[in-house]
């Protein structure tokens, strides 16, 4: 059986990467990486579904054991992507999907260069602005700040392997699936296994 | 408009790459590269469809002008893949499909490193052998020789970007389309254009 791959979806907020990832999970043989956190569960949050809730001691031990693909402290709480589960699922042939903010994605690429980084983009800044305005949760000033952040995030594009413009959701999902399929057809890393397979037949 | 890309399909004979390429051409914005040859047209062969039939002088001039992506002499006739038409179609946004034997494919990669090389594989040597036997056009000895050639050709896999196992034809076509789609989402070569596009909006 072929080894699974790690697909990291990232990009500015509001681009719909969460929705895309949830759809991708409907494909059999696809598994969503769940983060570890030291913060307390909120109402409705389930251990192993939304997060793995761990103690600070467990978290620190995992850091020491180099057990994270990436980790960060945010407002006094620690978060991390555990290596173990992702590796186990990939070894079992599952593709692992990970949705994460941009700095985390770049950390993962350093820790695990085989990771495939996909940058989810809005069709345009105007479109993104309109989407956020429609939600009505942010002031014009907040929106302007966010647009600046988005633009500076987009400058990180060259660090990613693929871009995915989320204009039409169905199309973006199909394109994400194409990327995943194509990655499984790359000779890099699997050419020798294939050659051996045909040779053994002789 | 995005620039088109050059997709080179190659692999051992009998793997069905011709059928796959013909199906891919049904997609709008896809163009098949037609070779140049100095040999005379055979019955039913059309200029510009099966080959561009040229004189030896025209061929030699094209060689001198570095006008081929690859070229070779076979049994006293010269063949070549003209650069000009492929480049024109790519500039116009078309993907260019090229079906070619393996040495030609590797020549193209040298002349035009942006070319995407796809190696079409049989599901197994046994399966390939059965297909050829069914045709009934070759002796057992010829088949055995051909299997040896196939195996030595498969050893060239690491030179290619992708492999495509033609087990189920429909699936192979869908996978080829996925590869083409994914290649258009690579940040390599297009990240700066994208960044500029978002920046201009500001």
Interface residues (C-beta under 8 A of the other chain):
Chain A: X119 X121 X124 X125 X126 X147 X151 X154 X155 X157 X158 X160 X161 X162 X163 X164 X175 X177 X178 X179 X181 X182 X183 X185 X186 X187 X190 X191 X192 X194 X195 X198 X199 X201 X202
Chain B: X119 X121 X124 X125 X126 X147 X151 X154 X155 X157 X158 X160 X161 X162 X163 X164 X175 X177 X178 X179 X181 X182 X183 X185 X186 X187 X190 X191 X192 X194 X195 X198 X199 X201 X202
